[in-house]
């Protein structure tokens, strides 16, 4: 499910969302302006994570950690050489 937060003063035009999500079924996305409008539970913890989901989680964690590593490395060299 996709939740779109409506921001005060933002481009909250319904036609804009309809165009952006034209290939996505209407029951798969929703807009909200207040967090109280979101469901209390956003996932189903009774459905166990399958192996493919677990490998995706690990791949995302590796990518995130490598991105952080290169960011810190760049910051380190910037501090030393500038």
The first five atom37 places (N, CA, C, CB, O) and aatype in JSON, in Angstrom:
{
  "aatype": [20, 20, 20, 20, 20, 20, 20, 20, 20, 20, 20, 20, 20, 20, 20, 20, 20, 20, 20, 20, 20, 20, 20, 20, 20, 20, 20, 20, 20, 20, 20, 20, 20, 20, 20, 20, 20, 20, 20, 20, 20, 20, 20, 20, 20, 20, 20, 20, 20, 20, 20, 20, 20, 20, 20, 20, 20, 20, 20, 20, 20, 20, 20, 20, 20, 20, 20, 20, 20, 20, 20, 20, 20, 20, 20, 20, 20, 20, 20, 20, 20, 20],
  "atom_mask": [
    [1, 1, 1, 1, 1],
    [1, 1, 1, 1, 1],
    [1, 1, 1, 1, 1],
    [1, 1, 1, 1, 1],
    [1, 1, 1, 1, 1],
    [1, 1, 1, 1, 1],
    [1, 1, 1, 1, 1],
    [1, 1, 1, 1, 1],
    [1, 1, 1, 1, 1],
    [1, 1, 1, 1, 1],
    [1, 1, 1, 1, 1],
    [1, 1, 1, 1, 1],
    [1, 1, 1, 1, 1],
    [1, 1, 1, 1, 1],
    [1, 1, 1, 1, 1],
    [1, 1, 1, 1, 1],
    [1, 1, 1, 1, 1],
    [1, 1, 1, 1, 1],
    [1, 1, 1, 1, 1],
    [1, 1, 1, 1, 1],
    [1, 1, 1, 1, 1],
    [1, 1, 1, 1, 1],
    [1, 1, 1, 1, 1],
    [1, 1, 1, 1, 1],
    [1, 1, 1, 1, 1],
    [1, 1, 1, 1, 1],
    [1, 1, 1, 1, 1],
    [1, 1, 1, 1, 1],
    [1, 1, 1, 1, 1],
    [1, 1, 1, 1, 1],
    [1, 1, 1, 1, 1],
    [1, 1, 1, 1, 1],
    [1, 1, 1, 1, 1],
    [1, 1, 1, 1, 1],
    [1, 1, 1, 1, 1],
    [1, 1, 1, 1, 1],
    [1, 1, 1, 1, 1],
    [1, 1, 1, 1, 1],
    [1, 1, 1, 1, 1],
    [1, 1, 1, 1, 1],
    [1, 1, 1, 1, 1],
    [1, 1, 1, 1, 1],
    [1, 1, 1, 1, 1],
    [1, 1, 1, 1, 1],
    [1, 1, 1, 1, 1],
    [1, 1, 1, 1, 1],
    [1, 1, 1, 1, 1],
    [1, 1, 1, 1, 1],
    [1, 1, 1, 1, 1],
    [1, 1, 1, 1, 1],
    [1, 1, 1, 1, 1],
    [1, 1, 1, 1, 1],
    [1, 1, 1, 1, 1],
    [1, 1, 1, 1, 1],
    [1, 1, 1, 1, 1],
    [1, 1, 1, 1, 1],
    [1, 1, 1, 1, 1],
    [1, 1, 1, 1, 1],
    [1, 1, 1, 1, 1],
    [1, 1, 1, 1, 1],
    [1, 1, 1, 1, 1],
    [1, 1, 1, 1, 1],
    [1, 1, 1, 1, 1],
    [1, 1, 1, 1, 1],
    [1, 1, 1, 1, 1],
    [1, 1, 1, 1, 1],
    [1, 1, 1, 1, 1],
    [1, 1, 1, 1, 1],
    [1, 1, 1, 1, 1],
    [1, 1, 1, 1, 1],
    [1, 1, 1, 1, 1],
    [1, 1, 1, 1, 1],
    [1, 1, 1, 1, 1],
    [1, 1, 1, 1, 1],
    [1, 1, 1, 1, 1],
    [1, 1, 1, 1, 1],
    [1, 1, 1, 1, 1],
    [1, 1, 1, 1, 1],
    [1, 1, 1, 1, 1],
    [1, 1, 1, 1, 1],
    [1, 1, 1, 1, 1],
    [1, 1, 1, 1, 1]
  ],
  "atom_positions": [
    [[0.85, -1.18, 0.0], [0.0, 0.0, 0.0], [0.89, 1.24, 0.0], [-0.96, 0.0, 1.22], [1.89, 1.29, 0.72]],
    [[0.53, 2.22, -0.79], [1.26, 3.48, -0.89], [0.45, 4.56, -0.2], [1.56, 3.87, -2.38], [-0.72, 4.76, -0.51]],
    [[1.08, 5.26, 0.74], [0.43, 6.37, 1.44], [1.13, 7.66, 1.07], [0.44, 6.15, 2.99], [2.35, 7.77, 1.21]],
    [[0.36, 8.64, 0.6], [0.89, 9.93, 0.17], [0.43, 10.99, 1.15], [0.43, 10.28, -1.27], [-0.76, 11.19, 1.35]],
    [[1.4, 11.66, 1.76], [1.07, 12.71, 2.73], [0.78, 14.01, 1.99], [2.23, 12.92, 3.75], [1.59, 14.46, 1.18]],
    [[-0.36, 14.6, 2.26], [-0.75, 15.88, 1.68], [-0.16, 16.99, 2.54], [-2.31, 16.01, 1.57], [-0.45, 17.09, 3.73]],
    [[0.67, 17.82, 1.94], [1.37, 18.88, 2.65], [0.65, 20.2, 2.42], [2.85, 18.98, 2.2], [0.25, 20.5, 1.29]],
    [[0.47, 20.99, 3.47], [-0.14, 22.31, 3.33], [0.69, 23.15, 2.37], [-0.26, 23.02, 4.71], [1.91, 23.26, 2.51]],
    [[0.02, 23.72, 1.38], [0.71, 24.54, 0.39], [1.36, 23.71, -0.71], [1.74, 25.39, 1.07], [1.97, 24.28, -1.62]],
    [[1.26, 22.39, -0.64], [1.86, 21.52, -1.65], [0.96, 21.35, -2.85], [2.19, 20.17, -1.06], [-0.16, 21.87, -2.89]],
    [[1.44, 20.62, -3.81], [0.66, 20.34, -5.03], [-0.2, 19.11, -4.76], [1.61, 20.11, -6.27], [0.13, 18.0, -5.18]],
    [[-1.3, 19.32, -4.07], [-2.17, 18.23, -3.63], [-3.36, 18.03, -4.56], [-2.67, 18.49, -2.23], [-4.45, 17.69, -4.11]],
    [[-3.16, 18.23, -5.82], [-4.23, 18.11, -6.81], [-4.55, 16.64, -7.06], [-3.84, 18.83, -8.13], [-3.64, 15.85, -7.34]],
    [[-5.83, 16.26, -6.97], [-6.23, 14.88, -7.2], [-5.85, 14.4, -8.6], [-7.74, 14.73, -7.0], [-5.47, 13.24, -8.78]],
    [[-5.95, 15.27, -9.58], [-5.59, 14.89, -10.95], [-4.11, 14.52, -11.05], [-5.92, 16.03, -11.93], [-3.74, 13.64, -11.83]],
    [[-3.29, 15.19, -10.28], [-1.86, 14.91, -10.28], [-1.61, 13.49, -9.79], [-1.1, 15.92, -9.4], [-0.81, 12.75, -10.37]],
    [[-2.29, 13.1, -8.71], [-2.12, 11.76, -8.17], [-2.7, 10.71, -9.11], [-2.78, 11.65, -6.8], [-2.12, 9.64, -9.28]],
    [[-3.84, 11.01, -9.72], [-4.45, 10.07, -10.66], [-3.52, 9.82, -11.84], [-5.81, 10.6, -11.15], [-3.39, 8.68, -12.31]],
    [[-2.87, 10.87, -12.31], [-1.93, 10.72, -13.42], [-0.7, 9.93, -13.0], [-1.51, 12.1, -13.95], [-0.25, 9.05, -13.73]],
    [[-0.16, 10.25, -11.83], [1.05, 9.57, -11.36], [0.81, 8.08, -11.1], [1.55, 10.23, -10.08], [1.7, 7.26, -11.33]],
    [[-0.38, 7.74, -10.63], [-0.68, 6.36, -10.27], [-1.69, 5.73, -11.22], [-1.21, 6.3, -8.85], [-2.48, 4.88, -10.82]],
    [[-1.67, 6.14, -12.49], [-2.66, 5.64, -13.45], [-2.58, 4.14, -13.65], [-2.48, 6.33, -14.78], [-3.59, 3.5, -13.92]],
    [[-1.39, 3.56, -13.52], [-1.22, 2.12, -13.71], [-1.31, 1.34, -12.4], [0.1, 1.83, -14.37], [-1.17, 0.11, -12.38]],
    [[-1.55, 2.05, -11.31], [-1.66, 1.41, -9.99], [-3.14, 1.38, -9.6], [-0.8, 2.19, -8.9], [-3.81, 2.41, -9.67]],
    [[-3.65, 0.23, -9.19], [-5.06, 0.17, -8.78], [-5.36, 1.15, -7.64], [-5.43, -1.26, -8.35], [-4.52, 1.36, -6.76]],
    [[-6.55, 1.74, -7.66], [-6.93, 2.74, -6.66], [-6.89, 2.2, -5.23], [-8.31, 3.25, -6.96], [-6.68, 2.96, -4.29]],
    [[-7.09, 0.89, -5.06], [-7.07, 0.34, -3.7], [-5.65, 0.1, -3.19], [-7.85, -0.96, -3.66], [-5.48, -0.36, -2.06]],
    [[-4.63, 0.41, -4.01], [-3.23, 0.22, -3.61], [-2.56, 1.51, -3.16], [-2.46, -0.38, -4.75], [-1.41, 1.48, -2.72]],
    [[-3.25, 2.65, -3.27], [-2.66, 3.9, -2.81], [-3.74, 4.78, -2.2], [-1.96, 4.64, -3.98], [-4.92, 4.67, -2.53]],
    [[-3.3, 5.66, -1.31], [-4.22, 6.55, -0.61], [-3.46, 7.79, -0.16], [-4.89, 5.84, 0.6], [-2.25, 7.74, 0.06]],
    [[-4.17, 8.89, -0.03], [-3.54, 10.11, 0.47], [-4.06, 10.41, 1.87], [-3.81, 11.31, -0.48], [-5.17, 10.01, 2.24]],
    [[-3.24, 11.11, 2.64], [-3.63, 11.47, 4.0], [-2.99, 12.8, 4.36], [-3.22, 10.38, 5.01], [-1.96, 13.17, 3.8]],
    [[-3.59, 13.52, 5.28], [-3.02, 14.79, 5.74], [-2.59, 14.72, 7.19], [-4.01, 15.93, 5.54], [-1.77, 15.52, 7.64]],
    [[-3.15, 13.79, 7.93], [-2.83, 13.65, 9.35], [-2.47, 12.19, 9.61], [-4.03, 14.11, 10.25], [-3.12, 11.29, 9.09]],
    [[-1.45, 11.96, 10.41], [-1.0, 10.6, 10.69], [-2.09, 9.75, 11.33], [0.22, 10.63, 11.6], [-2.06, 8.52, 11.24]],
    [[-3.06, 10.39, 11.98], [-4.16, 9.64, 12.59], [-5.03, 8.95, 11.54], [-5.01, 10.58, 13.43], [-5.79, 8.04, 11.87]],
    [[-4.92, 9.36, 10.29], [-5.7, 8.76, 9.22], [-5.09, 7.45, 8.72], [-5.82, 9.73, 8.07], [-5.75, 6.68, 8.01]],
    [[-3.82, 7.19, 9.09], [-3.16, 5.96, 8.67], [-3.69, 4.77, 9.47], [-1.64, 6.07, 8.83], [-4.14, 4.94, 10.6]],
    [[-3.63, 3.58, 8.89], [-4.02, 2.4, 9.65], [-3.1, 2.21, 10.86], [-3.99, 1.14, 8.76], [-1.93, 2.58, 10.81]],
    [[-3.63, 1.66, 11.92], [-2.83, 1.42, 13.12], [-1.69, 0.47, 12.81], [-3.7, 0.87, 14.27], [-0.57, 0.65, 13.28]],
    [[-1.98, -0.54, 12.03], [-0.97, -1.53, 11.66], [-0.77, -1.5, 10.15], [-1.39, -2.96, 12.14], [-1.72, -1.69, 9.39]],
    [[0.46, -1.25, 9.73], [0.73, -1.1, 8.31], [1.2, -2.39, 7.63], [1.76, -0.04, 8.12], [1.41, -2.4, 6.42]],
    [[1.37, -3.45, 8.38], [1.84, -4.71, 7.8], [1.18, -5.88, 8.5], [3.37, -4.82, 7.91], [0.55, -5.73, 9.54]],
    [[1.32, -7.04, 7.91], [0.74, -8.26, 8.45], [1.86, -9.12, 9.01], [-0.08, -9.03, 7.37], [2.57, -9.77, 8.24]],
    [[2.04, -9.13, 10.33], [3.13, -9.91, 10.91], [2.8, -11.38, 11.04], [3.49, -9.35, 12.26], [3.64, -12.17, 11.47]],
    [[1.58, -11.77, 10.67], [1.24, -13.19, 10.69], [1.73, -13.89, 9.43], [-0.27, -13.37, 10.83], [1.81, -15.12, 9.39]],
    [[2.05, -13.12, 8.41], [2.58, -13.68, 7.17], [4.1, -13.71, 7.29], [2.12, -12.85, 5.92], [4.73, -12.65, 7.26]],
    [[4.7, -14.88, 7.43], [6.16, -14.93, 7.62], [6.91, -14.43, 6.4], [6.6, -16.36, 7.95], [6.42, -14.51, 5.27]],
    [[8.09, -13.91, 6.64], [8.93, -13.42, 5.55], [9.47, -14.62, 4.79], [10.11, -12.52, 6.08], [10.06, -15.53, 5.39]],
    [[9.27, -14.64, 3.48], [9.82, -15.75, 2.72], [11.29, -15.52, 2.4], [9.02, -15.96, 1.43], [11.81, -14.43, 2.66]],
    [[11.94, -16.49, 1.85], [13.38, -16.43, 1.61], [13.73, -15.28, 0.67], [13.88, -17.74, 1.03], [14.73, -14.6, 0.89]],
    [[12.92, -15.06, -0.36], [13.21, -13.98, -1.3], [13.16, -12.62, -0.62], [12.24, -14.02, -2.46], [14.01, -11.77, -0.88]],
    [[12.17, -12.42, 0.25], [12.07, -11.16, 0.99], [13.27, -10.98, 1.9], [10.77, -11.12, 1.8], [13.8, -9.88, 2.01]],
    [[13.7, -12.06, 2.54], [14.85, -11.99, 3.45], [16.11, -11.59, 2.68], [15.06, -13.34, 4.17], [16.89, -10.78, 3.17]],
    [[16.31, -12.15, 1.48], [17.5, -11.79, 0.71], [17.42, -10.34, 0.23], [17.67, -12.75, -0.5], [18.44, -9.67, 0.15]],
    [[16.22, -9.86, -0.08], [16.06, -8.46, -0.45], [16.42, -7.55, 0.71], [14.62, -8.18, -0.92], [17.05, -6.52, 0.52]],
    [[16.01, -7.94, 1.91], [16.32, -7.15, 3.1], [17.84, -7.09, 3.3], [15.64, -7.76, 4.35], [18.39, -6.03, 3.58]],
    [[18.5, -8.23, 3.14], [19.96, -8.27, 3.31], [20.65, -7.44, 2.23], [20.47, -9.72, 3.26], [21.6, -6.71, 2.53]],
    [[20.18, -7.54, 0.98], [20.78, -6.74, -0.09], [20.61, -5.25, 0.17], [20.15, -7.11, -1.44], [21.55, -4.48, -0.05]],
    [[19.45, -4.84, 0.63], [19.22, -3.43, 0.95], [20.12, -2.98, 2.09], [17.76, -3.2, 1.32], [20.63, -1.86, 2.06]],
    [[20.32, -3.83, 3.08], [21.19, -3.48, 4.21], [22.64, -3.31, 3.74], [21.11, -4.56, 5.31], [23.34, -2.39, 4.18]],
    [[23.08, -4.18, 2.85], [24.45, -4.08, 2.33], [24.62, -2.81, 1.52], [24.79, -5.31, 1.46], [25.62, -2.1, 1.67]],
    [[23.66, -2.51, 0.66], [23.73, -1.29, -0.15], [23.75, -0.05, 0.74], [22.54, -1.21, -1.12], [24.53, 0.87, 0.51]],
    [[22.9, -0.03, 1.76], [22.86, 1.11, 2.66], [24.17, 1.27, 3.41], [21.7, 0.96, 3.64], [24.67, 2.38, 3.55]],
    [[24.74, 0.16, 3.9], [25.98, 0.25, 4.66], [27.13, 0.69, 3.76], [26.31, -1.1, 5.31], [28.0, 1.45, 4.2]],
    [[27.17, 0.24, 2.5], [28.22, 0.66, 1.58], [28.07, 2.14, 1.23], [28.19, -0.18, 0.3], [29.06, 2.86, 1.12]],
    [[26.84, 2.61, 1.07], [26.61, 4.02, 0.79], [27.1, 4.87, 1.95], [25.12, 4.29, 0.53], [27.75, 5.9, 1.74]],
    [[26.81, 4.44, 3.15], [27.26, 5.16, 4.34], [28.78, 5.15, 4.42], [26.66, 4.54, 5.61], [29.4, 6.16, 4.75]],
    [[29.4, 4.0, 4.11], [30.85, 3.89, 4.13], [31.48, 4.9, 3.18], [31.29, 2.47, 3.75], [32.4, 5.62, 3.56]],
    [[30.99, 4.95, 1.93], [31.56, 5.87, 0.95], [31.28, 7.33, 1.31], [31.01, 5.57, -0.44], [32.1, 8.2, 1.02]],
    [[30.17, 7.6, 1.92], [29.88, 8.96, 2.38], [30.88, 9.38, 3.45], [28.44, 9.05, 2.92], [31.42, 10.48, 3.4]],
    [[31.12, 8.5, 4.42], [32.07, 8.8, 5.5], [33.48, 8.92, 4.93], [32.03, 7.71, 6.59], [34.24, 9.8, 5.35]],
    [[33.85, 8.05, 4.0], [35.17, 8.11, 3.38], [35.36, 9.43, 2.64], [35.36, 6.93, 2.41], [36.42, 10.05, 2.75]],
    [[34.36, 9.87, 1.9], [34.43, 11.15, 1.19], [34.55, 12.31, 2.17], [33.19, 11.34, 0.3], [35.34, 13.23, 1.95]],
    [[33.78, 12.26, 3.23], [33.85, 13.3, 4.25], [35.23, 13.34, 4.89], [32.78, 13.07, 5.32], [35.77, 14.41, 5.13]],
    [[35.8, 12.18, 5.17], [37.11, 12.07, 5.79], [38.18, 12.72, 4.89], [37.46, 10.58, 6.06], [38.97, 13.53, 5.36]],
    [[38.19, 12.35, 3.59], [39.18, 12.92, 2.69], [38.97, 14.41, 2.47], [39.14, 12.2, 1.36], [39.93, 15.15, 2.29]],
    [[37.74, 14.86, 2.49], [37.46, 16.28, 2.35], [38.03, 17.06, 3.53], [35.95, 16.52, 2.24], [38.61, 18.13, 3.35]],
    [[37.88, 16.53, 4.72], [38.39, 17.2, 5.92], [39.92, 17.23, 5.9], [37.88, 16.48, 7.21], [40.52, 18.24, 6.25]],
    [[40.54, 16.15, 5.49], [42.0, 16.07, 5.5], [42.62, 16.97, 4.44], [42.44, 14.64, 5.29], [43.6, 17.66, 4.73]],
    [[42.09, 16.97, 3.24], [42.73, 17.68, 2.13], [42.2, 19.08, 1.86], [42.59, 16.87, 0.9], [42.67, 19.75, 0.95]],
    [[41.24, 19.53, 2.62], [40.74, 20.88, 2.38], [41.18, 21.83, 3.45], [39.24, 20.89, 2.29], [40.85, 23.01, 3.41]]
  ]
}
